[in-house]
Amino acid sequence: MSLKQAIYAAADALRNVVHQPPPTLGIDLDGCCDESPFFNVLTHCWPGDVVVVTFRDDRDKAVADLNRHGIRFTEVVLVNSFEAKAQVVAERGIAFFIDDQPEALKHVPAHVSVLLFRNGGNYDYVERKWMVSSRTAKMV
């Protein structure tokens, strides 16, 4: 392969990378979307789909709460277990997943980037320490 052909091949490869579909964002409702205006901004700036995965049983209330907080979403998925959240993440091809409970992140596939959102339910602001269980944390 000549240098010119190699340059064209590299340019084609870069074009393919740039034209990949935007990644899907997955977020939890309770403890995330309802805790901070950050999620309003994030969901409106996100270039791809936004899938809200929530441990609820009332879809209409979930959608109303998301609208009240100004959250842009493509889909709302109701689940009844932490494992089910991870299954939805895998099935929907979610690339980034944000939740406030380590238990919900525990079963998410390794190739998915996860973010633990800090709030008063998982972080002690006085002691400046995360609150986790032995099921989700390993002390080092």
N, C-alpha and C positions, 0 to 999 in steps of 0.2 A: 504494500500500500504506500502510495506516495504521500509526502507531507501534505499536499493539497487535499487528497482524499481523506487523510486522517483529520484534518481541520474540519472538513465538511461533515464527517461522521460525528465528530465531537459536537459540532453545532446542532446537528439533528438530535443527538442525545439530549442536549440542553433544552431544545425546543420541547421534546417529549416530557422532560421533567417539569418545565414551566407550565405545560398544558395539562398537568394532572388535575383531576377534579379536586376541589377544595376539601379539606378534611372535615369530618363530621364531629361536632362537639356534643358531648353528653353531660347533662348537669342534673343535680338533685334539686327538688323544689324546697322542701322543708329543711331549714338550717343553711341553705345557700341562697337561692333566689329571693327568699323572703327576708333575708338578713342584711343584704347590702345592695346599694344602687350600682355597685360594680357589675352585677349580672345584667342589668338593663343595658349598660354601655357595651359590655362584652358581646351580648347576643345581637345587638344591632350592628356591631362592627365585624362580627364573625362572617367570613366569606362563604361558608358552607352551611349545611343543614345543622339545626340545633334540635336535639332530641332530649326532652325532659323525661327522666326516669325517676318515678316517685313511688314511695311505699305508701300508697293511699288506695282507697276503694271507691272514691267519689270523683269521677272524671270531670263532671260539670264544675264542682268546687275547685278542683285543681286548675282547670282552665280559667275560671274566674279569678283565682289568686294570681296566676301568671299575668293575666291582663291587668289586674290592679297594680302589679309591680312593674308593668311596662316591659315584660320579657317577650322577645321575639322567639317564636319556636316553630318548628316544622311539624313536630309530632309530640304527643304526650303519651307515655306508656306507663300504665299502672302495674305495679308488681306487689307480691305479698311475701317476699323474702330477699335477703341480701344476695343469695345465690342467683335469684331470678334477675336482679339488677345486672350482675355480671353476664348472665346469659343474653340479656338484651343488648348490652354493650358489644358482645361478640357478634350477635346476629345482625345488628344494624351497621356494623363496620365503623363503630365510633372510634376515633383516633385519640381523642382527649376526653377524659372523664373527670368531673369535679363532684366531690361529695364531702359531707362534713363528718361522716362516720367511717372510721377505719374498717369496720366490719363489712361495709359495702364495697370497699376497695380490695379487700383480701382475695376475692376470687376472680377479679378482673384479669383477662389474659395479659401475659408479660409484655406483649408488643404494644399495648395501649399505655399512653402516658396518663398518669393519674395525678390529681392534685387534691390534697386534703385542705378543705376550707376551714379556717379557724373561727370558732364562735364560743360563746359562753358554755355550751354543752360539751365541748371537747378540749377546752383550754382554761387553765386556772390563771387568770390575769394577775392575781395577787402574788402567787408563787412563781409565775412565769414558767409553767410546765404544762405539757400536753397531758391530757387525761386519757389513758388507754387501758385496755385490759390485757391480761396475759395471753389471751387468744389472738391478739393483733399486734403485740409488741414484743420485741426481744431486746432486753437490756444489754448494752455493750460496754 
